[in-house]
Amino acid sequence: QVQLVESGGGLVQPGGSLRLSCSASGSIFSINAMGWYRQAPGKERELVATITNLGATNYADSVKGRFTISRDNAKNTVYLQMNSLKSEDTAVYYCNCNAGVWVLGSVRYRDYWGKGTLVTVSS
């Protein structure tokens, strides 16, 4: 019903920058919040940042001042600009959205997840 495709991950040195993108496609009626989560090896998935359809943002304390989330509602795309990267930012980054799709004559909202993109911060 809704597919999320992430891009932009890779290997970067400490102090470097990366920009992640995630585009949603499918039979979308509307999208509420979009966001990024990450999961490091041996750890649970954690919230990185979220943004509502009106542009209100929320960040994990560990990334405040370094990461910036933004979105293009016309393109159903969310971005994550990551600056001053640290080794502890190494993780698989997952895109998430709460989207509504038509099901049997009504709009139903649920969360959708991308498959993830690996970010490795290492010298």
N, C-alpha and C positions, 0 to 999 in steps of 0.2 A: 504493500500500500504506500509506504513512504520509504525511500531509500536515501541514506546519508553516505556521502563519499568524501573522505578526508584526503588532504594532500598537504605537502610542505614539510613533512618530517625529514630527518636525516641526522648526520653527524656534524656537530659544531664544537668549537673549542670553548672552554670557559670564558665568560665575558662576551661571547658572541650573541648573534640574534638569529631568530627564525620566525617565519610567518606561516601559520597554519590556516588552511581554508577548509570549509565544509559546506557542500551544497546539498540541499534537500530536493528530491524530485518524487513525482508520483501523483496520485489523485488527492492533492492537498486542497482542503477548503481554506484553512488558515493555520498559522503557526503562532503559538504563544511564546514561551521562553525558549531560547536556544542556549547551549552552553558547552563547555569543555570539562572533561574529567580526565584523570590520569591514574595509571596503575603501575607502580614500580615493582620490580621483581621481589616477591615475597611479602608484598604489602597489599592492603585492600585498596580498592578504587576510591579516589577522593575527588571532591569538587575542586576545580581550578577557578572557573569564572562562569557566570551566567549573565544573560542580557534579555530583557523583556522585549516585546514587540514595540514598546514605547521608548526603548533605549535605556531603561534603568539597569544598572550593572551591579554585580556583586562579585567579590574576589576572595579567594583564600588569603589568609594573612601572609602566608609564605611567598605569595607572588605580587602582593600589592606594591605598586611603584615600579614594577619591572615588566608586568604583562598588561596588555590592553586588549579587551574584547570589543568587537564591533560587528555590525551586521548590515546587510543590504537586503531590505525586505522585498524589494522588487525581484531580486534574484534568489530569494530564499537561501541566502548564504551567510554564514557566520565566520568571522576571522579571529585569530588569536595572534597578536604581535608579541613576541617574547624577546625581551632584551636582557642584557646582563645575566645570561644564563649561567647556572651553577651545575656542578656535577649531580647535585641532589634533584635537579629537574629531569634527570634521565628517567624516562617512563614511556609506556604506550599511552598516547593521548586519544581519547574517545570523544567524538562529537555526539551531542544529545539534543533532541528537540521534543517539545510537546506540541503535537500537531493534530488537527482535526481532519478526518476524512469522511466522506459520505458512505454510510453503511445502511442499507435497507431503508432509505428515505430519511435518515437523520444523520446529523454530524456527531461523530464520536471522537473524543480526544484521548490520546494515550502517548506515552513516551516511546521514542524511537532512538536507536543507537547505531552509530557507524561501526565499522570493523576495527578502527584504530589505526594510528600512524605512529611509528617509533621515532622518538627523539632521544638521541644519545649525546650527552655533553661530556666530552673527554678530550684531553690533550694527547 
